[in-house]
Structures are given as structure tokens and as C-alpha cells.
């Protein structure tokens, strides 16, 4: 009996040694080539398209596995800093909002990609490449531009013989007409607060010829004065309006006109089957029509051992094939000028609105203290536009608050 037990143990030991040799020397690829760890901040449907229709194409070609997960804006720099200090590499590539880049640069968390600029396809819009540069160095790569457009209920406008407003005066007139005819406001402002409200105000200030970060210059005062005049005629749903609720408000016809990102086209026209929802680029203020260009850019952490694979993935995502999928499936504006050929016929007028808005687009100056700006400009909106506060004095008050808080952001 002991002899039999000994033989079994010896046999099992040999099997174990054989398996380990086979595992480490033969069949198990190294971590460096086996996976690519990617983080983005996306919605559920956006993740579905990438994971089911796009990532598999790259995985098959390169015989790798993409690990993708969500990190919300504002958390990435903290995560990368912690990994760097711990000597660990868990993120090989990230997509980040273009207003959350300064901290990544200031803390030296990303690779300088200047020597790889030649890999960017010629068809990528030049202004998007420029927006990825800091002090002349290419620190990021274009991925997903975004710009807000105006959605309007064509049937409601026809009913009252109105045309979509192209100026502030026309916007005010449309808002007054809907309020008079329907006894409730039908023009939507994003008054919920946070980034949606701040971005909307930023555009109004630009249209008035102001510098949004100045807070109290002539353009800022003009913008807040106009918004205060407009407020009595807007939809009551404005108080809860932000990027994700605006589509629902339009679909339920609680508002007939609103500004939002292009992803709403797929939701409103295709999923909700509301063909009477039309779009155009927007309106002009005293100094013209301006739109904030948002969206995400790609960056590569400086401690990843998979730089080349990450660069290959970026090139893959910038390809015409992938950009066409993103346009047709998600309604994303494209970084390329040639990615709209395969869009369905019904989509063409909607993308015309997007391309027109992009041409009038402006990139916000990247500042580390953007969260503080968002906080105080939203509070100024609540006090001045929704409340009864005086415009100039209130703006000066929040300008001083912002000045004190800037030093807290590095």
C-alpha cells in the first residue's frame, strides 16, 4: 500500500511539473502581448457597440484580448498617479474628456506623442490635432470630437408659423410665442447645473463676445442679461434638463426646442421614431455663432510597457472603417472628413447640422480649475437667471470666489 501511494504521488508530481513547464514555456502568452487594458467613460450603448462590433476586429487581427472598463472623468489622474507611485501598470491606453487634460500634463502622467504625429491619417481634421497639443508638443491623439446642435419639433414650429431661430432676438421671440400660444414654455435651457449648464453658458458668452473665464467682462454681462430675459418664457422642465434628460423631454414634447449632443439623433429619430424632430447648427449672438467642441482624446500612460500596441490601436480607431461604424451606429461626429459616405439617407441632414456646428467650433482653454469654474458659473446662473440677483454684482462675487479657489487645483 505505501508503495502504491508513493507511485501515485510521484506520478501526480510529474504531471504538475509537466503542466507548469507547458504553461510557462509553451502555451501561455506573456501579459505584454496577451492583453491591452483600455479605460474610457462611455454610456451603456456606446460600450456595447465598441465591445461587440469594434474591439473584436482588433483582437482578431492582433491575437490579443482587450480589457476595457469605465473610469469617470476626474478620477483618471488620481488612478494613474497611484499606479505610477506603486510601480504598477494597469492602464495601457485611455480616452479622456478634452477638458480634463491639464492635470495629466502637470503631473507628467502621459507620454509625449509628438514623434508619432505622422501616423495620424491625413483625413483627420487639422484643428482636432492642434487641440491635442500642449506647448507645441502632441500629448494626445484625436478620438471623438463632439459639438452640440439644436433639436426642434418641426410640426410645432409649422403650427405657429415659426422658423428655427438663428439669432438671440429670434430665440426670444420663439420662446415668447410658444409661451403665449400653449400657456407654458417650450424652449429648453439646461438649468440643472454642473457641466451641462456651464457649457451652455460658455457658448452664450462667446456669442456675446466675452471671455467666459473673466466672469464679469462685457460679454459675460450681456450673456447673463439675455438669459435672465429669456428665463420667464422657457420650459419648466429646464430645471431638470441636462444632457441625458433632454432627449426624454423632447420626446415627450414637453419642449419644442433644445440644444444637445448629436447622440440624440439616433435616440429621438430612430429609436423613438420621431421624424418630426429636426436639427440645425444653432443661433448667433451679438458677436456671431460659436460652439464648444467637446469630446474625448486618446492618451498613453508613460509607464505602460505596451506603447506600440496602444499606438496601433489608436491608428485602428482612427481608420475610416471604424469611424464609419461610430458614425452610423452611435451618431458620433467623426474625426475624419471622409467617414460619412455610408450613413443612411435619413441621417444626412442631421450630420449636416453637426458639420456646420463643428466649423463654428471653439475649443475651451484647458485649465486645471475647470471644476471650480463649473461650480461657480452654475451658482451664478441660479442666482441671476432663476433668481432675482443683480447681474454685475453677482458675477463679480463669483469671480472672486473662483480666484480664491484656483490655487487648490494643480
C-alpha positions as CSV (number, residue, x, y, z in Angstrom):
1,X,0.0,0.0,0.0
2,X,2.7,2.6,0.8
3,X,4.4,1.7,-2.5
4,X,1.2,2.4,-4.4
5,X,0.7,5.7,-2.6
6,X,4.3,6.7,-3.4
7,X,3.9,5.9,-7.1
8,X,0.6,7.9,-7.3
9,X,2.3,10.9,-5.6
10,X,5.3,10.6,-7.9
11,X,3.0,10.4,-11.0
12,X,1.0,13.4,-9.8
13,X,4.2,15.4,-9.1
14,X,5.5,14.7,-12.6
15,X,2.2,15.8,-14.1
16,X,2.3,19.0,-12.1
17,X,5.9,19.8,-13.2
18,X,5.0,19.0,-16.9
19,X,1.9,21.3,-16.7
20,X,3.9,24.2,-15.3
21,X,6.6,23.8,-17.9
22,X,4.0,23.6,-20.6
23,X,2.1,26.6,-19.2
24,X,5.1,29.0,-18.8
25,X,7.2,28.0,-21.8
26,X,4.7,27.0,-24.4
27,X,1.0,27.9,-24.3
28,X,0.6,30.9,-22.1
29,X,1.4,34.2,-24.0
30,X,3.0,36.9,-21.9
31,X,0.9,39.6,-20.4
32,X,2.7,42.1,-22.7
33,X,1.2,40.7,-25.8
34,X,-1.9,39.0,-24.5
35,X,-3.9,42.0,-23.3
36,X,-4.4,45.7,-23.9
37,X,-6.0,47.5,-20.9
38,X,-8.2,50.4,-22.0
39,X,-10.3,52.8,-20.0
40,X,-13.0,55.2,-21.3
41,X,-16.0,57.0,-19.9
42,X,-19.0,55.9,-22.1
43,X,-22.7,55.1,-21.9
44,X,-24.1,51.6,-22.0
45,X,-25.0,51.6,-25.7
46,X,-21.6,53.1,-26.6
47,X,-19.8,50.4,-24.7
48,X,-22.0,47.7,-26.4
49,X,-21.0,48.9,-29.9
50,X,-17.3,49.1,-29.1
51,X,-17.2,45.7,-27.3
52,X,-19.4,43.8,-29.8
53,X,-18.6,45.4,-33.1
54,X,-15.2,47.2,-33.0
55,X,-12.9,45.6,-30.4
56,X,-13.3,42.1,-31.8
57,X,-11.8,43.3,-35.2
58,X,-8.6,44.5,-33.5
59,X,-8.4,41.4,-31.2
60,X,-8.6,39.1,-34.1
61,X,-6.0,40.9,-36.2
62,X,-3.5,41.2,-33.3
63,X,-4.5,38.0,-31.5
64,X,-4.9,39.8,-28.2
65,X,-7.6,40.4,-25.6
66,X,-8.9,43.9,-24.9
67,X,-9.8,44.6,-21.3
68,X,-12.0,47.7,-21.2
69,X,-13.5,49.4,-18.2
70,X,-15.0,52.6,-17.0
71,X,-13.2,55.4,-15.2
72,X,-15.3,58.5,-14.8
73,X,-13.9,61.9,-15.7
74,X,-11.9,63.5,-12.9
75,X,-10.7,60.1,-11.5
76,X,-8.2,59.1,-14.1
77,X,-5.3,61.3,-13.0
78,X,-5.6,60.1,-9.4
79,X,-5.6,56.5,-10.6
80,X,-2.6,57.0,-12.9
81,X,-0.6,58.8,-10.2
82,X,-1.3,55.9,-7.7
83,X,-0.2,53.3,-10.2
84,X,2.9,55.2,-11.1
85,X,3.9,55.6,-7.4
86,X,3.3,51.9,-6.8
87,X,5.3,50.9,-9.9
88,X,2.4,49.2,-11.5
89,X,0.9,49.3,-14.9
90,X,-2.8,48.5,-15.2
91,X,-3.8,51.0,-17.9
92,X,-2.2,51.0,-21.4
93,X,-4.5,53.5,-23.1
94,X,-7.2,55.9,-22.0
95,X,-9.8,58.1,-23.6
96,X,-10.3,61.3,-21.6
97,X,-12.6,64.4,-21.9
98,X,-10.7,67.2,-23.6
99,X,-11.4,69.4,-20.6
100,X,-9.7,67.1,-18.1
101,X,-6.2,67.1,-19.6
102,X,-4.2,69.8,-17.8
103,X,-3.8,67.7,-14.6
104,X,-2.4,64.8,-16.7
105,X,0.2,67.1,-18.2
106,X,1.1,69.0,-15.0
107,X,1.7,65.7,-13.1
108,X,3.7,64.2,-16.0
109,X,1.4,61.2,-16.4
110,X,1.3,60.8,-20.1
111,X,3.8,60.1,-23.0
112,X,4.8,62.8,-25.4
113,X,3.5,61.5,-28.8
114,X,5.0,64.2,-31.0
115,X,7.2,61.8,-32.9
116,X,4.1,59.8,-33.8
117,X,2.1,62.6,-35.4
118,X,2.9,61.3,-38.9
119,X,0.8,58.2,-38.0
120,X,-2.4,60.3,-37.9
121,X,-4.3,59.8,-41.1
122,X,-4.3,62.8,-43.5
123,X,-8.1,62.8,-43.4
124,X,-8.3,63.7,-39.7
125,X,-9.4,67.3,-39.2
126,X,-6.4,69.5,-38.5
127,X,-8.0,71.6,-35.8
128,X,-8.6,68.4,-33.8
129,X,-4.9,67.5,-33.9
130,X,-4.0,71.0,-32.8
131,X,-6.3,70.7,-29.8
132,X,-4.2,67.7,-28.6
133,X,-1.0,69.8,-28.3
134,X,0.4,71.5,-25.2
135,X,3.2,73.9,-25.7
136,X,3.7,72.7,-29.2
137,X,4.0,69.0,-28.2
138,X,1.5,66.4,-29.2
139,X,0.5,64.9,-25.9
140,X,-2.8,63.2,-27.0
141,X,-4.4,61.8,-30.2
142,X,-7.8,62.7,-31.7
143,X,-10.5,60.2,-30.9
144,X,-14.0,61.6,-30.6
145,X,-15.0,65.2,-31.3
146,X,-18.3,66.4,-30.2
147,X,-20.4,69.5,-30.6
148,X,-23.9,70.4,-29.6
149,X,-26.6,71.1,-32.1
150,X,-30.2,72.4,-31.9
151,X,-33.1,70.0,-31.9
152,X,-36.6,71.3,-32.8
153,X,-40.1,70.0,-33.3
154,X,-40.9,70.8,-36.9
155,X,-44.6,70.2,-36.5
156,X,-44.9,72.6,-33.6
157,X,-43.0,75.3,-35.5
158,X,-45.2,74.9,-38.5
159,X,-48.3,75.0,-36.4
160,X,-47.4,78.5,-35.3
161,X,-45.7,79.6,-38.5
162,X,-42.4,79.9,-36.8
163,X,-38.9,79.3,-38.2
164,X,-36.0,77.9,-36.2
165,X,-34.2,80.9,-34.5
166,X,-30.9,82.0,-35.9
167,X,-30.3,84.9,-33.6
168,X,-30.8,85.8,-29.9
169,X,-33.7,88.1,-30.8
170,X,-35.4,85.3,-32.8
171,X,-34.8,82.8,-30.0
172,X,-36.6,85.2,-27.5
173,X,-39.4,85.7,-29.9
174,X,-39.9,82.0,-30.4
175,X,-39.9,81.4,-26.7
176,X,-42.5,84.1,-26.1
177,X,-44.7,82.8,-28.9
178,X,-44.8,79.3,-27.6
179,X,-45.5,80.5,-24.0
180,X,-48.4,82.7,-25.3
181,X,-49.9,80.0,-27.6
182,X,-49.5,77.0,-25.3
183,X,-49.6,78.8,-21.9
184,X,-46.3,77.1,-21.0
185,X,-42.7,77.5,-22.1
186,X,-41.4,75.2,-24.8
187,X,-37.8,76.3,-25.2
188,X,-35.4,74.3,-23.0
189,X,-32.4,75.6,-21.2
190,X,-30.1,73.3,-19.2
191,X,-30.6,74.7,-15.7
192,X,-29.8,71.6,-13.7
193,X,-26.3,72.8,-13.0
194,X,-22.9,71.2,-13.5
195,X,-21.1,70.7,-16.8
196,X,-24.3,70.9,-19.0
197,X,-25.2,74.3,-17.6
198,X,-21.6,75.6,-17.6
199,X,-21.0,74.5,-21.3
200,X,-24.3,76.2,-22.3
201,X,-23.3,79.4,-20.6
202,X,-19.8,79.3,-22.1
203,X,-21.3,79.3,-25.6
204,X,-23.7,82.2,-24.8
205,X,-20.7,84.2,-23.5
206,X,-18.7,83.5,-26.6
207,X,-21.6,84.6,-28.8
208,X,-21.7,87.9,-26.8
209,X,-18.0,88.4,-27.4
210,X,-16.9,87.7,-23.9
211,X,-14.2,85.6,-22.2
212,X,-16.0,83.0,-20.1
213,X,-13.2,82.8,-17.6
214,X,-13.3,86.5,-17.0
215,X,-16.7,86.1,-15.4
216,X,-17.7,89.8,-15.4
217,X,-16.5,91.3,-18.7
218,X,-18.9,93.0,-21.1
219,X,-19.7,89.8,-22.9
220,X,-20.4,87.8,-19.7
221,X,-22.8,90.6,-18.5
222,X,-24.6,90.6,-21.9
223,X,-25.0,86.8,-21.9
224,X,-26.4,86.7,-18.4
225,X,-28.7,89.7,-19.0
226,X,-30.1,87.9,-22.1
227,X,-30.6,84.6,-20.3
228,X,-32.3,86.4,-17.4
229,X,-34.7,88.0,-20.0
230,X,-35.3,84.6,-21.7
231,X,-36.0,82.6,-18.5
232,X,-39.7,83.6,-17.9
233,X,-40.5,82.0,-21.3
234,X,-38.6,78.7,-21.1
235,X,-40.0,75.3,-20.3
236,X,-40.4,74.4,-16.6
237,X,-38.5,71.2,-17.4
238,X,-35.4,73.3,-17.8
239,X,-34.7,72.9,-14.0
240,X,-34.0,69.2,-14.6
241,X,-32.5,69.5,-18.1
242,X,-29.1,68.1,-18.6
243,X,-27.5,66.0,-21.4
244,X,-29.2,62.7,-20.5
245,X,-32.7,64.1,-19.7
246,X,-33.0,66.5,-22.7
247,X,-33.9,63.7,-25.1
248,X,-36.7,62.5,-22.9
249,X,-38.1,66.0,-22.6
250,X,-38.1,66.5,-26.3
251,X,-39.6,63.0,-26.9
252,X,-42.5,63.7,-24.6
253,X,-42.9,67.1,-26.3
254,X,-42.5,69.0,-23.1
255,X,-40.1,71.2,-25.1
256,X,-40.1,72.0,-28.8
257,X,-36.5,73.4,-29.0
258,X,-33.4,72.4,-27.1
259,X,-29.6,72.1,-27.5
260,X,-27.9,68.7,-27.1
261,X,-25.1,66.5,-28.3
262,X,-25.6,64.5,-31.6
263,X,-26.2,61.2,-29.9
264,X,-29.8,62.3,-29.5
265,X,-30.3,61.9,-33.3
266,X,-30.2,58.1,-33.0
267,X,-32.3,58.1,-29.9
268,X,-35.0,60.5,-31.0
269,X,-35.4,59.8,-34.7
270,X,-34.5,56.1,-34.9
271,X,-35.3,54.5,-31.6
272,X,-38.3,56.7,-30.6
273,X,-39.4,57.1,-34.3
274,X,-39.9,60.8,-34.2
275,X,-39.1,62.0,-37.7
276,X,-40.6,65.5,-37.0
277,X,-37.5,66.2,-34.8
278,X,-35.1,68.2,-36.9
279,X,-31.8,69.8,-36.3
280,X,-29.6,72.7,-37.3
281,X,-26.3,74.2,-36.0
282,X,-27.6,77.0,-33.8
283,X,-28.0,80.7,-33.3
284,X,-25.8,83.8,-33.3
285,X,-25.3,86.3,-30.6
286,X,-24.1,89.9,-31.0
287,X,-20.6,88.6,-32.0
288,X,-21.6,85.6,-34.0
289,X,-22.3,81.8,-33.8
290,X,-19.9,79.8,-31.7
291,X,-20.0,76.2,-30.4
292,X,-17.9,74.5,-27.8
293,X,-16.1,71.5,-29.2
294,X,-16.1,68.7,-26.6
295,X,-15.4,65.0,-26.8
296,X,-12.5,62.7,-25.9
297,X,-8.9,62.2,-26.9
298,X,-6.6,59.3,-26.6
299,X,-3.6,59.3,-24.2
300,X,-0.9,56.7,-23.3
301,X,0.3,56.5,-19.7
302,X,4.1,57.0,-19.6
303,X,4.7,53.8,-17.6
304,X,2.9,51.3,-19.9
305,X,5.1,48.6,-21.5
306,X,2.7,48.4,-24.4
307,X,3.2,51.7,-26.1
308,X,3.5,50.3,-29.6
309,X,0.3,48.2,-29.2
310,X,-1.5,51.2,-27.9
311,X,-0.4,53.3,-30.9
312,X,-1.6,50.6,-33.2
313,X,-5.0,50.6,-31.5
314,X,-5.2,54.4,-31.9
315,X,-4.5,54.1,-35.6
316,X,-7.1,51.4,-35.8
317,X,-9.7,53.6,-34.1
318,X,-8.8,56.5,-36.5
319,X,-9.3,54.3,-39.6
320,X,-12.2,55.0,-42.0
321,X,-13.7,51.6,-41.3
322,X,-14.0,52.2,-37.6
323,X,-15.1,55.8,-37.9
324,X,-17.9,54.8,-40.2
325,X,-19.2,52.4,-37.6
326,X,-19.1,55.0,-34.9
327,X,-21.0,57.5,-37.1
328,X,-23.7,55.1,-38.3
329,X,-24.2,53.1,-35.1
330,X,-23.7,55.8,-32.4
331,X,-24.2,59.1,-34.2
332,X,-20.8,60.3,-33.2
333,X,-19.3,63.1,-35.2
334,X,-16.2,61.8,-36.9
335,X,-12.6,63.0,-36.7
336,X,-12.3,62.3,-40.4
337,X,-13.7,64.2,-43.3
338,X,-14.5,61.0,-45.3
339,X,-16.4,59.0,-42.7
340,X,-20.0,60.0,-43.7
341,X,-20.3,58.2,-47.0
342,X,-22.1,55.2,-45.6
343,X,-24.7,57.0,-43.4
344,X,-28.3,56.3,-44.1
345,X,-30.2,58.8,-46.2
346,X,-32.3,59.9,-43.3
347,X,-29.1,60.8,-41.3
348,X,-27.6,63.1,-43.9
349,X,-29.5,66.4,-42.9
350,X,-28.7,65.7,-39.2
351,X,-25.0,65.3,-39.9
352,X,-25.1,68.5,-42.0
353,X,-26.0,70.3,-38.8
354,X,-23.1,68.6,-37.0
355,X,-20.5,69.5,-39.6
356,X,-21.7,73.1,-39.7
357,X,-21.5,73.4,-36.0
358,X,-18.0,71.9,-36.0
359,X,-16.9,74.5,-38.5
360,X,-18.0,77.2,-36.0
361,X,-16.5,75.3,-33.1
362,X,-14.2,76.7,-30.4
363,X,-12.0,74.7,-28.0
364,X,-12.2,75.7,-24.4
365,X,-8.9,76.7,-22.9
366,X,-7.7,73.8,-20.8
367,X,-7.4,74.8,-17.1
368,X,-6.9,72.6,-14.1
369,X,-9.6,74.6,-12.2
370,X,-12.4,73.8,-14.7
371,X,-14.4,72.1,-11.8
372,X,-14.3,75.3,-9.8
373,X,-15.5,77.3,-12.8
374,X,-18.4,74.9,-13.3
375,X,-19.4,75.2,-9.7
376,X,-19.4,79.0,-9.6
377,X,-20.8,79.7,-13.0
378,X,-23.7,77.3,-12.2
379,X,-24.3,79.1,-8.9
380,X,-24.2,82.4,-10.7
381,X,-26.8,81.1,-13.1
382,X,-29.1,80.0,-10.3
383,X,-28.9,83.4,-8.5
384,X,-29.1,85.6,-11.6
385,X,-31.2,83.8,-14.1
386,X,-33.5,81.7,-11.9
387,X,-33.4,84.1,-9.0
388,X,-33.6,87.9,-8.9
389,X,-29.9,88.7,-8.2
390,X,-28.3,91.7,-9.9
391,X,-26.1,90.6,-12.9
392,X,-22.9,92.5,-12.5
393,X,-22.5,92.4,-8.7
394,X,-23.3,88.7,-8.6
395,X,-20.8,87.9,-11.4
396,X,-18.1,89.9,-9.5
397,X,-18.9,87.9,-6.3
398,X,-18.3,84.6,-8.0
399,X,-15.3,85.9,-9.9
400,X,-13.6,86.5,-6.5
401,X,-14.7,83.0,-5.2
402,X,-13.1,81.4,-8.3
403,X,-9.9,83.4,-7.9
404,X,-9.5,82.1,-4.3
405,X,-10.2,78.5,-5.4
406,X,-7.9,78.3,-8.4
407,X,-4.8,77.6,-6.3
408,X,-6.5,74.4,-5.0
409,X,-6.3,72.8,-8.4
410,X,-2.9,71.6,-9.6
